[in-house]
Amino acid sequence: MAGGIFLSIGNLATQYALAFVGLSVTEVITASITVIIGTTLNYFLDDKINKAEILFPGVGCFLIAVCLGSAVHASNAADNEAKFSGFSNEYKTGEWAADVYVSKETHLNIGSSTTQKAKSGSADFLIELENRRAIKVLGKSTVIGLAITFFAGICFSLFSPAFNLATNDQWHTLKDGVPHLTVYTAFFYFSISCFLLAIILNVGFLYHPVLNLPRSSIRAYLTDWNGRGWAFLAGLLCGLGNGLQFMGGEAAGYAAADAVQALPLVSTFWGIVLFGDYRRSSRRTYILLAAMLFMFIVAVAVLMASSGLRK
């Protein structure tokens, strides 16, 4: 059940990190931290069944990917600031409001008889995106986003070792003769604790929001189903992925099963191709982004090659 608690907190922190840091960098950093901490813990919990000479160089590659991800975020933040160089000091101080967006968009569209859709990556596009967001991030410090991202990664890094302990009892907490939990039984309790904590946290943040979000209520939540289908789909996919990860961990070692952290490769495709992340960014940002993804691909491949066989 502790594993479900860590996962639930990590998922919630990720939702805030996505607004600050973006889909690609958030997933790479959280996944890399998960491997750096979680894989190391699982290696020793699994009685070193994975090949250390292959596993730990892979962990080192993930560490490099984390550093590159932080550099990508900082570089992209500098690019965004440069895009707003023609605006007033309101961006730099973070004092944004809806009427400011409208006035600036009107100013930028003077002489145009029709309203044109802002190009991805432009200052107009970033302003429109900020208008649609519940979490306002323009003008905020990059440290806030990275801190939330690192916190989410630490939470994610602990749920797999906790599940490992539940199924294999390496700390010998069970009495002699008591059978260990099967993967399926442990996964049931894991899911229950994750679900219950998610309800508690989300209801709490409805009435006591953070980061200057508007206060809401359960009634408003139940009457607003906009985008709720995507949320249900995300939950189903997350549960399926976790279940398969735990089954693979029981067979080949939980350290190698962390190869499921290849998910940022898919999320990066979504972020760049579909959501327009890093459009019109600097060459430096593109080079750092490519280096981060390359290092992440190498790390995942090395991690998979380190798999062993549980006796």
N, C-alpha and C positions, 0 to 999 in steps of 0.2 A: 504493500500500500504506500510505502514511502516513495517508491519509484513513480507511482501515479501522481503523487503530490509534487515531486520535482518537475515532472513533465507538464503538469497543469500550470505551474508558476512560469516555467520557461516559455510555454506557448503564449501566455498573456503578455509577458515582457516582449516577446517577438513582435506582437501586434503594434506596440508602441515604437519598437526599433525600426520597423519597416517604414514608418512615416519619416523618421529622422535620417536614416542611412540608405534606404532603398533596398529593393528586393535582392539584387545580386550580392552586394557586399554583406548584408545582414546574414544571408544563408551561408555564405562562405565562412564568415568569421565564427558564427555559432557552431556550424558543423565541424570546423577545424578545432575549436576549443573542446567540443564534445569528444573528439578523437584523442587530442593531446592528454586530457585528464582521464576520460572514461576508458579509453583503450589501455592506458598504462595500468589503471586499477584492475581492469578485467584480466589483463595478462597475468598479474600475480594471483588474482582470485581463481583463475583457471589452471593453476599449478603449472604455468609457463608452457602450455601446449602449443602456443604459436611460436614461430621461428623468430627469436629476438633479433638475430642479425639482419633480418629483413623488416620486421615490424617497426623497430625504433628509428631507422632511417626514414621510414614512411611518416612516423610521427613528427620527425624533424621537418619534413616537407610541409606538413600541415601547419607547423609553427611559422614557417616562412610565408605560407599563404595568409595567415592571420596578419602578419606585419604588412604584407602587400595590400591586403584588404583595407587596413587602416589608412595606408597611404593613398589608395584609390578614393576613399571617402574624403580625405582632407583635400586632395587635388580637385575633386569634383566640386567641393564646397567653394574653393577658390575660383573655379570657373564660373559658378553661379553668381558669385559676388561681382565678378568682372562683367557679367551680362547686365547687372543692375547698376553699373557704374554711372549711367546717365540719369538715374533716378535720384530722388532726394535722399536725405539721411535717414528716412523712415525705415528703409530696409536694414541699414546698419544697426539701428537701435532696436529693431524688432517691433516697432509700433505700427502694426498693420491693421487695417479695418476694411470692411467690404466697400465703403464709399471711396477709399483710397484706390482700391483695385479698379473700380469703375472709372474713376477720374483718369487714371493712368492709361487704361485701355482706350478711353475716349480720345485722350491726347495722342496716342499712338496711331489711331485710326482717322485722324483729321484728314480730310480730302478724299476719303473713301466713301462712296455712296452705299456700299454694302458691307455687312459685317463678315470679315474673313476669319476662317478658322486659324488659330495660332499654330505656327509650325512647331513640331516637336523639338524641345530643347531650347527654344527661344525664351526671352524674358516674358513675353506675353503668355506662352504656354505654362511657364512656372507659376505665373500669377493665377491663371485659370485653375491650375491644379490645386493651388493653395486655397482658392475659393471653395472648391468641392470637398476639401479635407475637413474632417472634424478636428484633427490635431494640427494646429498651425505650427509650422517649423521654420519658415523663412526668417532669417535674422537670428535664429537660435544658435548657440554654441555647438560646434561639432563634438565637443567632449560629452555633452548630454546623450547624444545618439549612440556614441561608441560605448559609453558606460552602461547604457541599457542593453546594448548588444552583447557586451562581455558578460553581464549578469545572466542574460538568457542562456548564453553558451555554457556557463558554469552549471546552471540548473539542468540543462540537457545532458551534461557530462555525467551526472550522478544517477539518472534514472535507470540506465542499463546495468551498472554495477549493483544497484539495489535489487533489481530483478534477478541478477545472477546469484546474489546471496539468498534470495527467496527460494530458488529452485535447487541450489546445490549445498546450502548450509555450510559454507566454508568456516564459519565462526562457531559451529557446533552448538547452536542454541537449542536444537531439538533434543529431546530425551532419547536415550538408546531405544531402538526398535520402532521409533516413529518415522514413517516414510516421508521422504521429501515431497514438496509440492511439485506436481507436474507443470509443464509450461502452460497448459490450458487453464488449470486452476489458478496459478499465480497471475495469469493474464486477466482473469475475471476480477480478482481483487484489485489488481493494478488499474483496470478500467473504472471500477466503482469509485475508488479514491480520487482518481483524476476527474471524474464527472462531478462528484459532490463538491470538491474544492473549486472547480470552475464555476459552479452555481453560486457558491458563497462569495467568491472574489468578484464576479461580474455584477451580482446584485449590489454588493458593497460599493463598487465604483459607479453604479448608476446614481446612487444617492450622494456619494462623496467622491466626485471625479477629481482627477489630477491633471496637471499640465493645462489648466485653464479651460477644460472641456465643460460644456453646458451640463447642468444637472438634469437628470431624467427620472423615470420611474418604471416600475414593472409593467404598469398599464400601458405606457407609451411603447415599451419594448415589445409587448405582445401584439399591439395594433400595427406596428411597423414591420412589414415582412419584405421590405425592399432589400434584395441581395441575400436574403436568408437561405435561399436554395444553395448558393455557392458555399455558405458557411456549413451547411449540412454535408455537402459533398466533401469539403475539406476535412471535416471530422471523420467521415467514413474512410477516406483515403489514409488519414493519419493512423486510425485504428488498425486498418489492414496492414499498413507498412510496419507498425510496431509488432504486430503478431508474427509476421513473417521474419522480422529481425530476431525476435526471441527464439523462434523455432530454429533458425540458422545458427544462432549463438549456442544453443544446446547441443547441436550436432558438430559444429566446426570451431567452437570457441567464440565467446562474446567479443573478444578483441577484434577478430577478423570480421565478425558480423557488423561491426561499425562501418564497414564499407558501404552500408546503406546511406551513409552521409554523402554519397555522390549526388544526392538530390539537388545541391546548388547548381549543378550543371544544367538541369532542367529549368530551375527557377531563373537562371541567368538568361536563358533563351526567352522566357516569358517577359522578363524585365526589359531586355534590350529590344527585342523584335516587336512585342505587342504593346508594351507600356512606354516605350520611348526613352528608357533610362540612358543617360550619357550621350544623348544626341547633342550635337554641336559643342561637344566638350573639347578640351585641348588635346594635343598630340601626347603630352605627358600622361594625361589620364588614360588614354587608350592603351599606351604602352604598359602602364601599371596594371590595367584591367586584364590585358592579354597575359602578362606575366603571372598574375594571381590565378587565373583559370588554368594556365599550363601547369603551374606548380600543384594546383589542386588535383588535376587529372593524374599527374605522376604519383602523388601521395595516395590516391585511391587505388591505383594499380598495384603499388607496393604493398598496401595494406591487404589487398585480396591475396597477394602471393604469399603472405605470411601465415595463411590459415593452416591449422593442424586438425587432428582427429581426436575427439574426446574418447577416452577408453571406457 
